[in-house]
Amino acid sequence: MTITRSDFFEDFADSMALWVSAVSDALTKPDADLVWTEEQEPYLRLQRAFGATQTSADDVQKVLTECLRGFAVSMLTAMDGGTALAKKGRIYLVDGARESAG
């Protein structure tokens, strides 16, 4: 089976959506399971702050989506040779046969 660029970007987008949902829940739902976090206390403090200001999960999701989208664009731009990193070399995504993902 061949993995295409579309497959990669779809998986990338799915992963971002999953993280946005998980972090939004962790920040806005007092009953959220925080076992996956390294430090639970910052999440608990933000839960209390968001609860006190009635910040919605939708607001948190919008902010996180924008932040992760910006980060993704930055990472993909670096991989595409659009940053100062290109002066040191290029990064290529290849499949198991060392072929460029088509």
N, C-alpha and C positions, 0 to 999 in steps of 0.2 A: 504494500500500500504506500502511495506517495502522499506526503504531506505538502500542501501548497501554502503559499503566503496567506491566502484567505483563511485556511485552517488555523494558521498561527495567530492572525489578527482576531479571529473569532474567539479562540481560546483565551487570548490576552484580554479581550473585552469582557468575556464571561468571568474571568478571574477578578478583574477590577470591580465588576458589579457585585460579586460575592463578598469582596472585602468591604465595599461601601455599605452593604447591608449588614454585615457582621459588626462593623465598627459603629454604625449608626445605632443598632440595637444595643450594643454595649454602652453607649453614651446616653441613651434615652430611656432604657427599660431597666428599672431597679431589680427586676428578677432575672436579668440576663446572666447567662453562665459565662463567667470570666476566666474559666480554667485555662484558656489558650493564651492569656496575656502574661507577660513576664512580671508586670507590676500592676496589681489590681487597684491600688489606692488612687492613682490619678483618674482612672475611669470612674471610680465611686465619687470622687470630688466633682468631676464634670457632670455626672448624673444628677447630683444634688443641685449644682448650679443651673443646669438646663431645666430641671424640674421646677426650680424656684422662679425661673423666668418664662416658664411655659414654652420653651423652645421645642419645636416639633421635630419628629424624626425626619420629616420631609426636608426641613431646613438643613439639618445635619447632612442628609444624603446629598443635597445639592452642593454644599460646600466641599464635602469629601470627593464627590464626582469631579468637580472642577480641579481640585488639587491633584488627584490621581491622573486626570487627563493631561494636565500640564506636565507632571512628572513623566508620564508615558511618552509624550511628545519629545521631551528633553532626551530621554534614553534612546528613543528611535532616531532622533536627529544625530546623536553621537554615533550610533551604529551606522548611519547613512553617510557619515563623513562631514557632517555639517557643523562640527564644533572644533575647537582647538586640538582635541584629541587626534584628529585626522593627521596632524603634523607628525605624530608619533607612529601612526599606522592606522589600519582599518580593521573593523570587526566584521566578520561574515558569519551568517547563520547557514549551516550546512546540515544535510541529513546524515544518517548512519553510513552512507556510502561516500560521504564527503562531497555530495553534489549540492549545489545551490538550490534552496527551496524554490520551486517553480510555481 
